[in-house]
Amino acid sequence: MGNCCSDVAGGRSAVGGTASRANPSEAPNDAVNYLLNARGYRGLFSQIELALSASNLRDRDVLSKSDPMAVIYMKGKDGKLQEIGRTEVALNTLNPNWIVKQTIMYHFEVLQTLVFRLYDVDTQFHGLDVKTLKLDEQQFLGEATCALSKICTKSNKTLTLDLNHKDGAIGLNQPKRNSGTLTIYAEECISSKTTTELIFRCSDLENKDLFSRSDPFLVISKIVEAGITVPICKTEVLKNDLFPTWKPVFLNIQQVGSKESPLLIECFNFNSNGKHDSLGKVQKSLADLEKLHSVGQGEHLLSAAAAGHSQQSKVLKGQLFVDKFFESAQHTFLDYLAGGCQLNFMVSIDFTASNGNPRLPDSLHYIDPSGRPNAYQRAILEVGEVLQFYDSDQRFPSWGFGARPIDGPVSHCFNLNGSQSNCEVEGLQGIMNAYTSALFNVSLAGPTLFGPIINTAAQIAGQSLAENGQKYFVLLIITDGVITDLQETKDAIVNASDLPLSILIVGVGGADFKEMEILDADKGERLETFGGRVASRDIVQFVPFRDVHNGEIPVIQALLAELPSQFLSYMRARNIVPNV
C-alpha cells in the first residue's frame, strides 16, 4: 500500500508498493506513473476480514428458535447488489456469533457500500452447502447497510447496526421495524501489514542515451491469470548511471500474493516523453529474491528478441542484485484511522467570470431546475461522499474565490456560507447549500488565484501541529480556468509540503489545464519557490473532469488514488505512529 518513498535523483521518485519511511524529498514522476496506470496500477488496497454476530433476532420458528444465516452484498453505483459471501447457518439461536469470516478488499478511493441480509434457513435445507441455498425459499429476518470505510475507521473496528425488516417482499414501500442488531468486526489481514524491504542494484546496464549514460528505474509487477502483469511498485529514476543502487522498495505479502508468487522485475531507461527504453527483465518470486540476497549473487537480465525473430529472450551483460531483503510489520493507513487520526475535508470553489453567467444554461455554475447537478456539484458530491466518513465532526471549511461579495471588493478567499468569521459548514448538504446561496450573493469576477486559498488551508493545517499530530487535511479545489498566479501558487504549495495537507484539484469545463499538470509534478519536475526552495514531498493531485469521465477510471478514483500514499509519506517521514 502507498508509496515506496525515497530520496529523489533528479526529481524522479519511487511509487507503489508499501509506503516506506519516506524521505521528505520524494516526488512522483508522472511519465512513469502513466506507464503504471496504463498497465493496471491502482491506489491503496488492503485485505479485510469481516466477522459477524447478531443479537435479539426475530424468532420465525414455532417449536425452536431461528436458524440464521447472513449474506453480504456490495452495492454498485447503479444500486445493483453483488453477493460477496455467506456465513454458515447458526442453529437454534437468536444471538448468533458466526464463525465463517468474509474477506473483502478495501479500496480507499471507492465508496464501498455493504448490504447485510439475514435469513432463517428452513430445517429441510440444513446440511446443504450454503452457496446452493435459494434465498427466496428462506424467511427474511432483517437488513442493514453501511459503508466499509465506516467500519474501518472505528477505534475498535467494530460497528453495530440496527436490523430493519419490511413486512412482505423486500423492496416494497412499507414501514421498517426493528429486528435486532448486527455487529460487524473488521480486521486487516496480517498479509497487508507484513512488509518486505528490498534494495536492488544493477551492474553493466546497456547505455541507451546518446550524450549521457542511461537513467534507469525498475518496475515490479505481479503475474496474474493468463500471464497478465499488474505493476505494483517502481523505484526512483537514477540519472546517468549504468551501475545503479536504488533506494529501498517496500512490498507487502498481500500485494504480491505469496512469497512463491512470480514477479516480473523490469529495468527501463527513463525518457521524459514516457516512452521508456527496456534495459532487461527477470522473473523471480520473493523467495527467489531472498535466495539471491543470501548467496550474494546476481541474476542476468533478459531481453526479448527483436521483432520478426524468435520469441526467445537473450541473456544480457547486465545483472540484478538484491543487496537487502528484510521482512517486518509496518503501521498501515487503516492503523492510523483506527487510532483516531482524522482526514479533515476542505473545499474551495472557483467563482471567476469565465464560468459564465450562472443564470444561463451554458454556464458551468448553472443550477438546473430539473435537479441535475452541474460539474461543481458533481465534484463536491463525488469527493465528499468518499471523504466524509474519515471526518468525524462533519464540519467542513468551505471557501470561494475570484468573486465580488455584495458591497465589497473582489475576494480570492471568502467564506462560502457568507459568514465573516466562520468558514465551516455542516455536512455535504451544508457545502451544497452554501454553494447555491453564494451564486446569488456574489458577482463573478477574477482573476483566478490559488495562492490565497492554499495559504489559508495551510494555516489551518499548521495550527493542528500544536495539538497531537493525528490530523491530516485534504483541500479540494474545483476550477474552470488557467491560474494567473502560477509562481505564487508554487510558493504556497512548496511551503505547505511540510504540513499534514494534500491538495486535490478538479478541472471543469474545456480550458487548457497544462498549468495544473505542472502543479501535479508533471514529468517528475519538483516544484520550487521563486527563491529556489524545493517541495519536500508531492501534495497535489489533479484530474480534468471531462477526461476521466470519458476514460476507464472514474474521476474520483483517479483523484483520490494517491492520497493514502501522501498521508503515509508524511506520517512516516516524521515518525508519527498511530495512537493505540
Residue, then its C-alpha position, 0 to 999 in steps of 0.5 A: m500500500g502507498n508509496c515506496c518513498s525515497d530520496v529523489a535523483g533528479g526529481r524522479s521518485a519511487v511509487g507503489g508498493t508499501a509506503s516506506r519511511a519516506n524521505p521528505s524529498e520524494a516526488p512522483n514522476d508522472a511519465v512513469n506513473y502513466l506507464l503504471n496506470a496504463r498497465g493496471y496500477r491502482g491506489l491503496f488496497s488492503q485485505i479485510e476480514l469481516a466477522l459477524s454476530a447478531s443479537n435479539l433476532r426475530d424468532r420465525d420458528v414455532l417449536s425452536k428458535s431461528d436458524p440464521m444465516a447472513v449474506i453480504y452484498m456490495k452495492g454498485k453505483d447503479g444500486k445493483l447488489q453483488e453477493i460477496g459471501r455467506t456465513e454458515v447457518a447458526l442453529n437454534t439461536l437468536n444471538p448468533n456469533w458466526i464463525v465463517k469470516q468474509t474477506i473483502m478488499y478495501h479500496f480507499e478511493v471507492l465508496q464501498t457500500l455493504v448490504f447485510r441480509l439475514y435469513d432463517v434457513d428452513t430445517q429441510f435445507h440444513g446440511l446443504d452447502v450454503k452457496t446452493l441455498k435459494l434465498d427466496e425459499q428462506q424467511f427474511l429476518g432483517e437488513a442493514t447497510c453501511a459503508l466499509s470505510k465506516i467500519c474501518t475507521k472505528s477505534n475498535k473496528t467494530l460497528t453495530l447496526d440496527l436490523n430493519h425488516k419490511d413486512g412482505a417482499i423486500g423492496l416494497n414501500q412499507p414501514k421498517r421495524n426493528s429486528g435486532t442488531l448486527t455487529i460487524y468486526a473488521e480486521e486487516c489481514i496480517s498479509s497487508k501489514t507484513t512488509t518486505e524491504l528490498i534494495f536492488r542494484c544493477s551492474d553493466l546496464e546497456n547505455k541507451d542515451l546518446f550524450s549521457r549514460s542511461d537513467p534507469f528505474l525498475v518496475i515490479s509487477k505481479i503475474v496474474e491469470a493468463g500471464i497478465t502483469v499488474p505493476i505494483c511498485k517502481t523505484e526512483v529514476l537514477k540519472n546517468d548511471l549504468f551501475p545503479t543502487w536504488k533506494p529501498v522498495f517496500l512490498n507487502i505479502q498481500q500485494v504480491g500474493s505469496k512469497e512463491s508468487p512470480l514477479l516480473i522485475e523490469c529495468f527501463n531507461f527513463n525518457s521524459n516523453g514516457k516512452h521508456d527504453s527496456l534495459g532487461k527483465v527477470q522473473k523471480s518470486l520473493a523467495d527467489l529474491e531472498k535466495l539471491h540476497s543470501v548467496g550474494q549473487g546476481e541474476h542476468l537480465l533478459s531481453a526479448a528478441a527483436a521483432g520478426h525473430s524468435q520469441q526467445s529472450k537473450v541473456l544480457k551483460g547486465q545483472l540484478f542484485v538484491d543487496k537487502f531483503f528484510e521482512s517486518a510489520q509496518h503501521t498501515f493507513l487503516d492503523y492510523l484511522a483506527g487510532g483516531c487520526q482524522l482526514n479533515f475535508m476542505v473545499s474551495i470553489d472557483f467563482t471567476a467570470s469565465n464560468g459564465n453567467p450562472r443564470l444561463p444554461d451554458s454556464l458551468h455554475y448553472i443550477d438546473p431546475s430539473g435537479r441535475p447537478n452541474a460539474y461543481q456539484r458533481a465534484i463536491l458530491e463525488v469527493g465528499e461522499v468518499l471523504q466524509f466518513y474519515d471526518s468525524d465532526q462533519r464540519f467542513p471549511s468551505w471557501g470561494f474565490g475570484a468573486r465580488p461579495i455584495d458591497g465589497p471588493v473582489s475576494h480570492c478567499f471568502n467564506l462560502n456560507g457568507s459568514q465573516s468569521n466562520c468558514e465551516v459548514e455542516g455536512l455535504q448538504g451544508i457545502m451544497n447549500a452554501y454553494t447555491s446561496a453564494l451564486f446569488n450573493v456574489s458577482l463573478a469576477g477574477p482573476t483566478l488565484f490559488g495562492p490565497i486559498i492554499n495559504t489559508a488551508a495551510q494555516i489551518a493545517g499548521q495550527s493542528l501541529a500544536e495539538n497531537g499530530q493525528k490530523y491530516f487535511v485534504l483541500l479540494i479545489i474545483t476550477d474552470g480556468v488557467i491560474t494567473d498566479l502560477q509562481e505564487t501558487k508554487d510558493a504556497i504549495v512548496n511551503a505547505s509540503d511540510l504540513p499534514l495537507s494534500i491538495l486535490i484539484v478538479g478541472v471543469g469545463g474545456a480550458d487548457f489545464k497544462e498549468m495544473e499538470i505542472l502543479d501535479a509534478d508533471k514529468g517528475e519536475r519538483l516544484e520550487t519557490f521563486g527563491g529556489r526552495v524545493a517541495s519536500r514531498d508531492i501534495v497535489q493531485f489533479v484530474p480534468f473532469r471531462d477526461v476521466h469521465n470519458g476514460e476507464i477510471p472514474v474521476i474520483q478514483a483517479l483523484l483520490a488514488e494517491l492520497p493514502s500514499q501522501f498521508l503515509s509519506y508524511m506520517r512516516a517521514r516524521n515518525i508519527v505512529p498511530n495512537v493505540 
